Amino acid sequence: MITTFKVGSAAVFATVLLVAFTVAACDKPAANGDTAAGSSTVTASNLTAKVAEARTPQDHEAIAAYYEQRARDSERESAGDRDLQGRYENRWPHDRHPMGPGAHDHLNKLTESHESDAHHFQDMAAWHHEMARSTEGTSNARE
């Protein structure tokens, strides 16, 4: 059985735009640097290579900047999720939600997932900051 329901179009549109911009931002450079090949800029598409090649403090700082941006993006997603959850809760009681009785828990888990992602990205950034400090003064440091 398919259940359909109407939601305020402005809130849905704003949420869709937020998600679309966040997804699009995942491949934007997160570190200052030249955009030419071989630059220090880290993106989702070159992260694996940048991690494999990281040897200098600057390499690790660029990766840390990428993870810090990902953490900020996840925090924004979490805030958007919380706002959306509040709008659902204001419109429908938990026991009469058109998406079913599990909708409240689903929305909570979605929000908690983005919050958890933000913490993990912050941890990754901190580790790369530490690796940058530990590779200072070495010519061919390994992680």
C-alpha positions as CSV (number, residue, x, y, z in Angstrom):
1,M,0.0,0.0,0.0
2,I,1.3,3.4,-0.9
3,T,0.6,6.3,1.4
4,T,0.7,9.8,0.0
5,F,0.7,13.0,1.9
6,K,1.1,16.7,1.3
7,V,3.9,18.7,2.9
8,G,4.4,22.5,2.9
9,S,6.1,23.0,-0.4
10,A,8.4,25.8,0.9
11,A,9.8,23.6,3.7
12,V,10.3,20.7,1.4
13,F,11.9,22.8,-1.3
14,A,14.3,24.4,1.2
15,T,15.3,21.0,2.5
16,V,15.8,19.6,-1.0
17,L,18.0,22.6,-1.9
18,L,20.0,22.2,1.4
19,V,20.7,18.5,0.6
20,A,21.5,19.3,-3.1
21,F,24.0,22.0,-2.2
22,T,25.6,19.9,0.5
23,V,26.1,17.0,-1.9
24,A,27.5,19.3,-4.5
25,A,29.9,20.8,-1.9
26,C,31.4,17.4,-1.2
27,D,33.6,17.7,-4.2
28,K,34.6,21.3,-3.8
29,P,38.2,22.1,-2.7
30,A,38.5,22.3,1.1
31,A,42.0,23.5,1.2
32,N,43.5,26.7,-0.2
33,G,45.8,25.9,-3.1
34,D,46.2,25.8,-6.8
35,T,43.6,23.8,-8.6
36,A,46.1,22.5,-11.1
37,A,47.1,18.8,-11.1
38,G,49.5,18.0,-8.2
39,S,48.2,20.8,-6.1
40,S,47.5,20.5,-2.4
41,T,43.7,20.8,-2.8
42,V,41.8,17.8,-1.5
43,T,38.4,16.8,-2.8
44,A,36.2,13.7,-2.5
45,S,37.4,12.5,-5.8
46,N,41.2,12.7,-5.0
47,L,41.1,12.0,-1.3
48,T,42.4,8.4,-1.6
49,A,45.3,9.5,-3.7
50,K,46.1,12.4,-1.4
51,V,46.1,10.2,1.7
52,A,48.4,7.6,-0.1
53,E,50.8,10.4,-1.2
54,A,50.8,12.4,2.1
55,R,54.3,13.0,3.3
56,T,54.7,16.6,4.4
57,P,53.0,18.7,7.0
58,Q,51.3,20.6,4.2
59,D,49.9,17.4,2.8
60,H,48.3,16.4,6.1
61,E,47.0,20.0,6.7
62,A,45.3,19.9,3.4
63,I,43.6,16.6,4.2
64,A,42.7,17.9,7.7
65,A,41.0,21.0,6.0
66,Y,39.0,18.6,3.8
67,Y,37.8,16.7,6.8
68,E,37.0,19.9,8.7
69,Q,34.8,21.0,5.7
70,R,33.1,17.6,5.7
71,A,32.4,18.0,9.5
72,R,30.8,21.4,8.9
73,D,28.7,20.0,6.0
74,S,27.5,17.2,8.3
75,E,26.7,19.7,11.1
76,R,24.6,21.7,8.6
77,E,22.8,18.5,7.5
78,S,22.1,17.6,11.1
79,A,20.7,21.1,11.8
80,G,18.5,20.8,8.7
81,D,17.3,17.4,9.8
82,R,16.4,18.7,13.2
83,D,14.4,21.5,11.6
84,L,12.6,19.2,9.3
85,Q,11.9,16.8,12.2
86,G,10.4,19.7,14.1
87,R,8.2,20.6,11.2
88,Y,6.9,17.0,10.9
89,E,6.3,16.8,14.6
90,N,4.4,20.1,14.6
91,R,2.2,19.0,11.8
92,W,1.4,15.4,12.9
93,P,1.3,13.7,16.2
94,H,3.6,10.7,16.6
95,D,0.8,8.2,16.5
96,R,-0.9,9.6,13.4
97,H,2.2,10.4,11.2
98,P,1.4,9.5,7.6
99,M,4.8,7.9,7.2
100,G,3.9,5.5,10.0
101,P,4.6,5.1,13.7
102,G,8.4,4.6,13.1
103,A,8.8,8.0,11.4
104,H,9.9,9.8,14.6
105,D,12.6,7.2,15.3
106,H,13.7,7.2,11.6
107,L,14.1,11.0,11.7
108,N,16.0,10.8,15.0
109,K,18.4,8.2,13.5
110,L,19.0,10.3,10.4
111,T,19.9,13.3,12.5
112,E,22.1,11.3,14.8
113,S,23.9,9.8,11.9
114,H,24.8,13.2,10.5
115,E,25.9,14.3,14.0
116,S,28.0,11.1,14.3
117,D,29.5,11.8,10.9
118,A,30.6,15.3,12.0
119,H,32.3,13.9,15.0
120,H,34.2,11.3,12.9
121,F,35.3,13.9,10.4
122,Q,36.5,16.1,13.2
123,D,38.5,13.1,14.6
124,M,40.0,12.5,11.1
125,A,41.0,16.2,10.9
126,A,42.6,16.1,14.3
127,W,44.6,13.0,13.4
128,H,45.9,14.6,10.2
129,H,46.8,17.8,12.2
130,E,48.8,15.5,14.6
131,M,50.4,13.7,11.6
132,A,51.4,17.2,10.2
133,R,53.1,18.0,13.5
134,S,54.8,14.6,13.6
135,T,56.2,15.0,10.1
136,E,57.7,18.4,10.5
137,G,61.4,18.4,9.9
138,T,61.4,15.0,8.2
139,S,62.1,14.6,4.5
140,N,60.1,11.4,3.8
141,A,57.7,10.8,6.6
142,R,55.3,8.0,6.7
143,E,51.9,8.0,8.4
